[in-house]
Amino acid sequence: MRQSNIVPLHATKKTKSQVILSEPRVFNEAQEIGEHLRQNRAVIVNMQRMSKDQSRQMINFLSGVVFALDGTITTISQNTLLCVPNNVELAGSISNLLGENDINHKGW
């Protein structure tokens, strides 16, 4: 089992929330991500190293977990999801409308 990167967020002086950074390679790592969500941790899931079939399985599984926890799942890039339990409120949005040519013209 691989360890995920954990980034603490300061919720209050007494308690801290965590955001888990996960880069799974196989669907078998989905349960660990689901467990983080059950423990009220937000998870950023980068699926760029997974096959398309396994990515679809991961999305389906995490969608179910997030639904059961009354949370939110959001695409933040082509291969990256943000999954948050119901104790985390999302604000703002990220546009996925820029194409690769638009990014190259801006010097990124």
C-alpha positions as CSV (number, residue, x, y, z in Angstrom):
1,M,0.0,0.0,0.0
2,R,1.4,3.4,-1.1
3,Q,1.3,6.3,1.3
4,S,-0.6,9.4,0.1
5,N,0.7,12.9,0.5
6,I,-1.2,14.7,3.2
7,V,-1.5,18.5,3.2
8,P,-3.0,19.9,6.5
9,L,-5.5,22.8,6.3
10,H,-6.0,24.9,9.5
11,A,-9.8,24.8,10.2
12,T,-9.6,26.2,13.7
13,K,-7.0,26.6,16.4
14,K,-8.1,23.3,18.0
15,T,-8.8,21.1,15.0
16,K,-7.2,20.7,11.7
17,S,-8.6,19.4,8.5
18,Q,-6.6,17.5,5.9
19,V,-6.5,17.3,2.1
20,I,-5.1,14.1,0.8
21,L,-3.1,14.1,-2.5
22,S,-3.5,10.7,-4.2
23,E,-2.0,9.4,-7.4
24,P,-3.4,5.9,-7.8
25,R,-2.1,3.6,-10.4
26,V,-4.7,0.8,-10.1
27,F,-8.3,0.6,-9.0
28,N,-7.4,-1.4,-5.9
29,E,-6.3,1.9,-4.3
30,A,-9.9,3.3,-4.4
31,Q,-10.9,1.8,-1.0
32,E,-8.1,3.8,0.7
33,I,-9.3,7.0,-1.0
34,G,-12.9,6.2,0.1
35,E,-11.6,5.7,3.7
36,H,-10.1,9.1,3.7
37,L,-13.4,10.6,2.7
38,R,-15.2,8.6,5.4
39,Q,-12.8,10.2,7.9
40,N,-13.9,13.7,6.7
41,R,-10.8,14.4,4.6
42,A,-10.9,16.0,1.2
43,V,-9.0,14.1,-1.5
44,I,-7.4,15.3,-4.7
45,V,-7.2,12.3,-7.0
46,N,-4.8,12.4,-10.0
47,M,-5.6,9.5,-12.3
48,Q,-3.1,10.3,-15.1
49,R,-1.2,7.0,-14.4
50,M,-4.3,4.8,-14.6
51,S,-5.7,3.2,-17.7
52,K,-9.0,4.6,-19.1
53,D,-10.9,1.6,-17.9
54,Q,-9.5,1.8,-14.4
55,S,-10.1,5.5,-14.3
56,R,-13.8,5.0,-15.1
57,Q,-14.0,2.4,-12.4
58,M,-12.4,4.9,-10.0
59,I,-14.8,7.6,-10.9
60,N,-17.8,5.4,-10.5
61,F,-16.6,4.1,-7.1
62,L,-15.7,7.6,-5.8
63,S,-19.0,9.0,-7.1
64,G,-20.9,6.4,-5.0
65,V,-18.8,7.1,-1.9
66,V,-19.2,10.9,-2.2
67,F,-23.0,10.4,-2.8
68,A,-23.3,8.2,0.3
69,L,-21.5,10.8,2.4
70,D,-23.5,13.7,1.0
71,G,-20.3,15.2,-0.3
72,T,-19.2,16.7,-3.6
73,I,-17.0,15.5,-6.5
74,T,-15.6,18.0,-9.0
75,T,-13.3,17.6,-12.0
76,I,-10.4,20.1,-11.7
77,S,-8.5,18.9,-14.8
78,Q,-8.8,16.2,-17.4
79,N,-7.4,13.5,-15.1
80,T,-7.9,15.0,-11.7
81,L,-10.8,15.0,-9.3
82,L,-11.5,16.8,-6.1
83,C,-13.6,14.7,-3.7
84,V,-14.9,16.4,-0.5
85,P,-17.1,15.1,2.3
86,N,-20.0,17.1,3.5
87,N,-17.9,18.9,6.1
88,V,-16.0,20.8,3.4
89,E,-17.6,23.6,1.4
90,L,-16.3,24.3,-2.1
91,A,-16.2,27.9,-3.3
92,G,-15.3,29.2,-6.8
93,S,-14.8,27.2,-9.9
94,I,-12.1,26.1,-12.3
95,S,-12.6,26.4,-16.0
96,N,-11.7,23.4,-18.2
97,L,-12.4,25.4,-21.4
98,L,-8.8,26.3,-22.2
99,G,-7.3,24.1,-24.9
100,E,-3.6,23.2,-25.1
101,N,-3.1,25.9,-27.8
102,D,-4.6,28.6,-25.6
103,I,-2.3,27.7,-22.8
104,N,0.8,27.7,-25.1
105,H,-0.2,31.2,-26.4
106,K,-0.2,32.5,-22.9
107,G,3.4,31.2,-22.2
108,W,2.5,28.5,-19.7
